[in-house]
Amino acid sequence: MHKGIYCLVLRNSPCTISVGALGPITFRGGFHVYVGSALGPGGLARVARHIRCAREGLEKPRWHIDYLLVSGAFTLESVYCLETEERLECRLASIIPGRRIPGFGSSDCRCPSHLFSLGAHPRAHLDRAGALLGLSAHSKTIKT
């Protein structure tokens, strides 16, 4: 199984969503990038779960990102996967520009956030960030 880190690119309209223990969060319209780790036993198969969640929904969200994936205000646009055996998701998150959503997706690390708000599609930023880490990103456009 391939392992690595991934970025989910979501497009949204302005909204406020209650996200688990974080409570209500107001999101600007535009694009959001979520940085996740897929180093566990399932590896990058975790990305398939996120895609299914966006398409089919969930009865009970498990992670912060699930709340956005099931929201009618957010659309999963694309996924970037970067194969690695190293824990680089926090380094990747530190070089993505944009407004950080405090505490989102970073409850198991010391990062301020793993979710970023941007006005335009972050393709160039993600390619640059991967290159800075010595990784190439494989992207896939999602049709939901």
N, C-alpha and C positions, 0 to 999 in steps of 0.2 A: 504494500500500500504506500502510495506517495504521501509524504508529509511536507508541511511547510506553513506558510502564513498566507492569508488571503485578505482582500479588500472587497467589501460589498459596496457598490455605488447605487445609491437610491436617489430618486427625484421625488420632490414633494411640494405640496402647496402649504402655505402657512397654516399651522395648527398647534393645538395643545393636546398632549397625550399623557396619560398617567402611565409611568414606567416603573412597575414593581415598587421596591422600597425607595427608589429615587423620587417617587411622587410625580405630580404634574410637571411637564417640561414643555415650554413654548418653543416651537421650531420655526425658524425663518423658512420661507419658500426658497426653492433652488435645489441644490445637490447636497447630499451627505455621504461621507465615506466612513465605513466602519472597518477597523483593522482587527482581525481575529487570528487565533492560533489554531493550527491543525496538526499538532505534534503528537497527539494521543494515539491510541490503538487504531482508531478509524481513519486517521490521517485526513487528507483532503476530502474524504467522503462527507465530512461535516458540511461542506459547501452544498452538497446535494440536499441535505436536510434543510438548509436555509432556503434553497430554491423551492422545495416542496412546501415549506411553510408559507412563502410568499404566494404560491399558486393556490394552495388548498386550505391554508389557515391551520390553527391549532386550537384544541380545547383549552389548554392551559399553557401560557408562555413560560419558558424555562429561563431564558437569558434575556438581558436588556434588549438586544437586537430583535428578539421575537416580537416585542410589542410594536415595533415599527413595521416589521414584515407583514403583520396581519392587519395593520391599519389601512383603511381606505385612502388615507391622505398620502401614503408612501407607495412608490412603485420601484421594485428592484430592476434597475436598468442593465447593470453588468457586474461581472465578477472578475477580479484579477487574482490569480494564484501564482505564488512564488515558491518553488520547491526548495526546501532546505531542511536540514536536521537540527539547525541551530535555533535558539530562542531569540528571534530577531523582531518579533512583533512590536515590542516596546521601542526599539530603535527606529523601526519604520514609522510608528505613530509619532515619534518625536520630530520627524522631518516632513510630515505632511502639513502644508499650510492650511489656514482656515480657522474659523472660530471653533474652539473646543466646547463640547457639551460636558460640563463638569461631572465627573464620576461615572460617566456612561461607559460600560464595558471594561472598566478597569478596577473592579473590586478585588481582583486577585494579584494586583501589582501596585507599584507606586506611581504610575502614570496619572496625570490629571484627567485624561480621557482617552478613549479609543474611538470616539466619534467626532467627526469634523464637518462643519457647515461651510459650503463654498457656493459662490454665485454661478459658476459655470462648471461644465463637466470636468472632472479632475484627471482625465487621461494623461496629459503631459506631466502633471505632478507625480502621478503614480509610476510612470515610466522612469522619471528622474530619480525618485526615491529608491526604486528597485536597483537602478544602475549604481547609485551611491553605496548600496549594500552588496554590490557585486552579484545581483540576482536579476534574471530576466522574468518579466511578468507575462503570463499567458492569460489573455483576456477572452471573455465570452459574453456576448450580448444575450440578455435574457428576454424571452418573449413570454409574458404571463397572460 
